[in-house]
Amino acid sequence: MSYEFSNFGRQLAGGSGIEELMDDLGHALASGGPDICMLGGGQPAHIPEVNALWRRRMEEVLAEPGAMERMLANYDPPRGNPKFIEALAGLFRREFGWPLGPEHVAVTSGGQTAFFFLFNLLAGEMPDGRRKKILLPLVPEYIGYANQGSCGDLFRAVPPKIEKTGPHEFKYRVDFDALEVTGDIAAICVSRPTNPTGNVLTDGEIARLSDLAKRHGIPLIIDNAYGAPFPNIIFTEAAPVWDEHIILTLSLSKIGLPGTRTGIVVARPEIAAAMASMSAVVGLANPNIGQAIARPMIESGEILKISNETVKPFYVEKSRLARERVQECFGDDFEYYVHRSEGALFLWLWFPGLPITSQELYERLKKRGVLIISGHYFFFGHDDETWRHRHECLRMTFTMDESTVRRGIQAIGEEVRRAHREAAEPALT
């Protein structure tokens, strides 16, 4: 006997790239053993200084009478802990002069949940029968957005301009000439730094997108999961930005607290209030632990210091080492490019003329215990399957220990060489 799923159920339960990613990540971390090269997920590194900070905070919570009970045994309001929200608004007022109060801030159960709420709040089937979409001005874009529409595909995406910036380096640029906001666009959305590529849209690009959204009376959503002011995993210059028409999302995950599932939305009061209402319907309240751990750090500004002085330099070095390993292991045996590493936790590799698809490359590497993510998942909202580029890319993370990253990169190079060799063999015979 089988049950019939609704269209909404099929959309969420029919399998996805983000499910494949998290399934690989979860199994690898839980039981993969020392030989697994987990280069596929967005798992932040266990930075010793940062872990020591979380341990100190937990000890402070345990030492304060009643604090542990409040953290574990009480519901917070659906919007989030009032003291945590006020601390965030205060931080943004002090540091950036943004005219924010608690009414502009809402907490969600992780950034992924925030985007499910935002996308389905703003886009989809409207009361007058129209269907609205989210405009992605640059793909590839975050894999976790792709299947979040409650009534089918929500996205329209614009392919990037590809600029080769070095012998083995390139960068995606927003193609503003091809970017059009039509009447069915509900919002513009970008991640900064971009997941999967590590691209950081310039202040000028963000300003142009902001002006475009404002002219059309729609929000600009900026996914700041890796960005400034925290965790500030940005390796180039990028100013934090907010305005009445901007919806800014942040998270505690990439600063080192992914298990607490703490997402943050900074937006106009009616958007923040809607987030609270949706949290109440879907989950009653949000997890307390991350808010309790981080609140004193936000009140004091320590969260900015740890981001700038510990988290950011750690990943700058991890990125440098990973790019060195790519150069060592790939050599000049085949054509490849690495997207300019400007932030986040990943390298985005492009193999022009790859004889197999990136999905086939993923399957070959998985058999060897090397887990990466096929690049084709990140090109949703743009339906041109004939564009070969989307099947020539992959995303790998560099957060694991150096020996794991080296072994994984070496295996990638070996499998790409093997694919080229196999493609050449029929011609030789």
C-alpha positions in Angstrom: 0.0 0.0 0.0 1.3 3.4 -0.9 0.0 6.9 -0.1 -0.3 9.8 -2.6 1.7 12.9 -1.7 0.5 16.4 -2.3 2.3 18.6 -4.8 3.8 20.4 -1.8 4.9 17.0 -0.3 6.4 16.0 -3.6 8.3 19.2 -3.9 9.9 18.7 -0.5 10.2 14.9 -0.3 11.3 14.1 -3.9 15.0 14.3 -3.3 17.3 17.2 -3.8 20.9 18.3 -4.1 20.9 19.7 -0.5 19.6 16.3 0.8 22.4 14.5 -1.0 24.9 16.9 0.4 23.7 16.7 4.0 23.3 12.9 3.8 26.9 12.5 2.7 28.1 15.0 5.3 26.1 13.4 8.2 27.2 9.9 7.4 30.8 10.9 6.8 31.0 12.8 10.1 29.1 10.1 12.1 30.8 6.9 10.8 32.9 7.6 7.8 36.2 6.7 9.5 39.7 8.2 9.0 39.9 7.4 5.3 36.9 9.4 4.2 37.8 12.8 2.5 34.7 14.9 3.3 35.1 17.8 0.9 31.5 18.2 0.1 29.6 20.0 2.9 29.6 23.4 4.5 30.8 22.0 7.9 32.8 24.8 9.5 36.2 23.8 10.9 36.7 23.1 14.6 39.0 26.1 15.3 40.6 25.4 18.7 40.4 29.0 19.9 36.7 29.2 18.9 35.9 25.9 20.5 37.5 27.1 23.7 35.3 30.2 23.6 32.1 28.0 23.4 33.4 25.9 26.3 34.0 29.0 28.4 30.5 30.2 27.6 28.9 26.9 28.5 30.8 26.9 31.8 29.5 30.4 32.5 25.9 29.4 31.7 26.3 26.4 34.1 27.8 28.5 36.8 25.0 31.1 36.7 22.0 30.1 38.9 19.0 29.4 36.7 20.7 30.1 33.4 20.9 26.5 32.3 17.2 26.0 33.2 16.2 29.0 31.2 18.3 27.9 28.2 17.1 24.3 28.2 13.7 24.2 29.9 11.9 27.3 28.7 10.3 28.4 25.4 11.4 31.7 24.0 8.9 33.9 22.1 8.6 32.9 18.4 10.5 36.0 17.3 13.5 34.9 19.5 14.9 35.8 22.9 14.1 39.5 23.6 17.6 40.2 25.1 19.3 38.5 22.2 17.3 40.5 19.7 18.0 43.8 21.5 21.7 42.9 21.6 21.7 42.4 17.8 19.9 45.6 17.1 22.2 47.5 19.5 25.3 46.0 17.8 24.2 47.1 14.3 23.2 50.6 15.6 26.6 51.1 17.3 28.8 49.7 14.6 27.1 50.8 11.4 24.6 53.4 12.3 21.7 51.4 11.0 18.4 52.7 12.4 17.3 49.4 13.9 15.2 48.4 16.9 14.1 44.9 18.1 11.1 45.2 15.7 13.5 44.8 12.8 15.0 41.5 13.9 13.7 37.9 14.1 15.4 34.6 14.9 14.7 31.4 12.9 15.7 27.8 13.4 18.8 28.2 11.1 19.4 30.2 8.0 17.9 27.4 5.8 14.5 27.9 7.6 14.8 31.7 7.2 14.9 31.3 3.4 12.1 28.8 3.3 10.0 31.4 5.1 11.2 34.4 3.0 10.8 32.7 -0.4 7.3 31.4 0.3 6.2 34.6 2.0 7.2 36.8 -1.0 6.9 34.5 -4.0 4.7 31.7 -5.4 1.0 32.0 -6.0 -0.4 35.4 -5.1 -3.9 36.3 -3.9 -4.9 37.6 -7.4 -3.7 34.3 -9.1 -0.4 35.6 -10.4 2.8 33.6 -9.8 5.8 35.5 -8.6 9.5 34.4 -8.6 12.8 35.2 -6.9 15.4 36.7 -9.3 18.9 35.3 -8.9 21.2 37.8 -10.7 24.1 35.4 -10.6 24.3 31.6 -10.9 25.8 29.3 -9.7 24.0 30.0 -6.4 23.4 28.2 -3.1 22.2 24.7 -3.5 19.9 24.9 -0.5 17.5 27.4 -2.2 16.6 25.2 -5.1 13.8 23.1 -3.7 12.3 25.4 -1.2 9.2 26.6 -3.2 6.0 25.2 -1.6 4.3 25.3 -5.0 7.0 24.4 -7.5 10.0 26.3 -9.0 10.4 29.8 -7.6 13.5 31.0 -9.3 14.6 32.9 -12.4 18.4 33.1 -12.8 20.8 35.0 -15.0 24.0 33.3 -16.2 27.2 35.2 -15.3 29.9 36.8 -17.3 33.0 34.7 -17.0 36.2 36.6 -16.6 39.6 34.7 -16.7 41.8 36.5 -14.2 44.9 34.3 -14.3 46.5 31.2 -15.9 44.2 29.0 -13.8 41.9 31.5 -12.2 38.5 33.0 -13.2 35.7 35.1 -11.7 32.0 35.3 -12.2 30.5 38.8 -12.7 26.9 39.9 -12.7 25.7 40.4 -16.2 23.7 43.6 -15.7 23.0 43.9 -19.4 21.0 40.6 -19.2 19.4 41.4 -15.8 15.7 42.3 -16.2 13.2 42.9 -13.4 9.7 42.0 -14.8 6.4 42.3 -13.2 6.5 38.7 -11.9 9.6 39.2 -9.8 9.0 39.3 -6.1 12.5 39.9 -4.8 16.2 39.8 -5.8 18.4 37.4 -3.9 22.2 37.0 -3.6 24.6 35.3 -1.2 27.7 37.2 -0.2 30.2 35.6 -0.2 28.5 33.4 -2.8 28.0 29.8 -1.9 29.4 27.8 -3.8 32.1 29.8 -5.5 33.6 32.1 -2.8 32.7 35.0 -5.1 32.1 38.3 -3.2 29.9 40.8 -5.1 31.7 44.2 -5.0 30.2 47.1 -3.1 29.4 48.6 -6.6 27.5 45.5 -7.7 25.5 45.4 -4.4 24.7 49.1 -4.8 23.4 48.5 -8.4 21.3 45.6 -7.3 20.0 47.6 -4.3 19.0 50.5 -6.6 17.4 48.1 -9.0 15.3 46.6 -6.3 14.3 49.9 -4.8 13.2 51.3 -8.2 10.9 48.3 -8.7 9.6 48.4 -5.1 10.8 44.9 -4.2 13.3 43.7 -1.6 16.9 42.8 -2.1 17.7 39.7 0.0 21.4 39.3 1.0 22.4 36.0 2.4 25.1 36.8 4.8 25.8 33.4 6.2 29.6 33.7 5.6 29.7 37.5 5.5 30.3 40.7 7.5 30.1 41.6 10.2 30.1 38.0 11.5 31.5 35.5 10.8 33.3 37.8 8.3 34.8 34.9 6.2 35.6 37.5 3.5 39.1 37.8 2.1 38.5 41.1 0.2 37.0 44.4 0.9 33.2 44.3 1.4 31.1 46.7 3.4 28.1 45.5 5.3 24.9 47.1 4.0 21.3 47.4 5.1 18.3 49.6 4.1 14.6 49.5 4.5 14.2 47.5 1.3 17.0 45.1 2.1 16.5 41.8 3.9 19.7 40.7 5.5 20.1 37.2 6.9 22.9 36.0 9.2 23.7 32.9 11.1 25.7 31.5 14.0 26.6 28.4 12.0 29.8 29.5 10.3 31.3 31.2 13.3 31.3 27.7 14.8 27.8 26.9 16.1 26.0 25.0 13.3 24.4 22.6 15.8 22.5 25.3 17.5 20.5 26.2 14.4 20.3 29.9 14.9 19.4 32.1 11.9 18.8 35.8 12.0 16.7 38.0 9.8 17.1 41.8 9.7 14.3 43.5 7.8 11.4 45.9 7.9 9.2 45.3 10.9 6.4 43.7 8.9 8.9 41.1 7.4 10.4 40.4 10.9 6.9 40.0 12.3 6.0 37.6 9.5 9.1 35.5 10.4 7.9 35.3 14.0 4.4 34.2 12.9 5.8 31.5 10.6 8.1 30.3 13.3 5.2 29.9 15.7 3.1 27.9 13.1 6.0 25.6 12.0 8.0 25.1 15.2 6.3 27.1 18.1 9.7 28.6 19.0 13.3 28.6 18.0 16.3 26.9 19.7 17.5 28.8 22.8 21.1 27.4 23.1 22.8 29.5 20.4 21.2 32.7 21.5 22.2 32.0 25.1 25.8 31.3 24.2 26.3 34.2 21.8 24.3 37.0 23.5 27.1 38.3 25.9 29.5 38.3 22.9 27.1 40.4 20.8 26.4 42.8 23.7 30.2 43.4 24.2 31.2 43.2 20.5 33.4 40.2 21.2 31.7 38.4 18.3 33.3 40.9 15.9 36.7 40.5 17.5 36.6 36.7 17.2 35.4 37.0 13.6 38.1 39.4 12.5 41.1 38.2 14.5 40.5 34.4 14.6 37.9 33.0 12.2 38.8 35.1 9.2 42.6 34.6 9.3 42.1 30.9 9.9 40.1 30.5 6.6 42.4 32.8 4.7 45.2 30.4 5.4 43.1 27.3 4.7 42.1 28.8 1.3 45.8 29.6 0.4 46.9 26.1 1.3 44.1 24.4 -0.7 44.9 26.5 -3.8 48.6 25.5 -3.5 47.6 21.8 -3.3 45.4 22.2 -6.4 48.4 23.7 -8.3 50.7 20.9 -7.1 48.3 18.0 -7.8 46.8 19.2 -11.1 49.9 20.6 -12.7 49.4 21.3 -16.4 48.1 17.9 -17.4 44.6 19.2 -18.2 42.8 22.5 -18.4 41.3 23.8 -15.2 40.4 27.0 -13.5 39.7 27.9 -9.8 37.3 30.6 -9.0 39.0 33.5 -7.3 38.8 32.7 -3.6 37.3 35.8 -2.0 35.4 34.2 1.0 33.4 31.3 2.4 34.7 27.8 2.9 35.0 26.4 -0.7 36.9 26.2 -3.9 34.9 26.1 -7.1 36.7 24.2 -9.8 36.0 24.4 -13.5 37.3 21.8 -15.9 36.6 23.1 -19.5 36.2 20.2 -21.9 35.7 17.6 -19.1 34.8 14.4 -21.0 32.3 13.3 -18.3 29.8 15.3 -16.4 30.5 16.6 -12.9 27.8 14.2 -11.6 29.8 11.3 -13.0 33.0 12.7 -11.5 31.1 12.9 -8.2 30.2 9.2 -8.4 33.7 8.1 -9.3 35.2 10.1 -6.4 32.6 8.8 -4.0 33.6 5.2 -4.8 37.1 6.3 -3.6 35.8 7.8 -0.4 36.2 11.4 -1.6 33.0 13.4 -1.2 32.5 16.6 -3.3 29.4 18.3 -4.8 28.6 18.2 -8.5 28.4 21.7 -9.8 25.2 21.2 -11.8 23.0 21.4 -8.7 23.9 25.1 -8.3 22.6 26.3 -11.7 18.9 26.1 -10.9 16.5 28.8 -12.3 18.3 28.7 -15.6 17.1 25.8 -17.8 19.6 25.7 -20.6 20.9 22.2 -20.2 23.0 22.6 -23.4 25.3 25.0 -21.5 28.2 22.7 -20.9 29.8 24.9 -18.3 27.2 23.8 -15.7 28.4 20.2 -16.0 32.1 21.0 -15.8 32.3 22.4 -12.3 32.4 21.1 -8.8 32.5 22.5 -5.3 35.0 21.3 -2.6 35.4 22.5 0.9 38.8 23.2 2.4 37.8 23.2 6.1 39.0 19.7 6.9 42.6 18.9 8.1 45.3 19.5 5.5 46.1 15.9 4.9 42.4 15.2 4.1 42.2 18.1 1.8 45.5 17.1 0.0 44.3 13.5 -0.5 41.0 14.7 -1.8 42.5 17.1 -4.3 45.0 14.5 -5.5 42.1 12.1 -6.1 40.2 14.8 -8.0 43.2 15.3 -10.3 43.6 11.6 -10.8 40.0 11.1 -11.8 40.0 14.1 -14.2 43.2 12.7 -15.8 41.6 9.3 -16.1 38.5 10.8 -17.8 40.6 12.6 -20.4 42.7 9.4 -20.9 39.6 7.3 -21.4 38.1 9.8 -23.9 41.3 9.8 -25.9 41.7 6.0 -26.1 39.1 5.4 -28.8 40.8 8.0 -31.0 44.1 6.2 -30.5 42.6 2.8 -31.6 
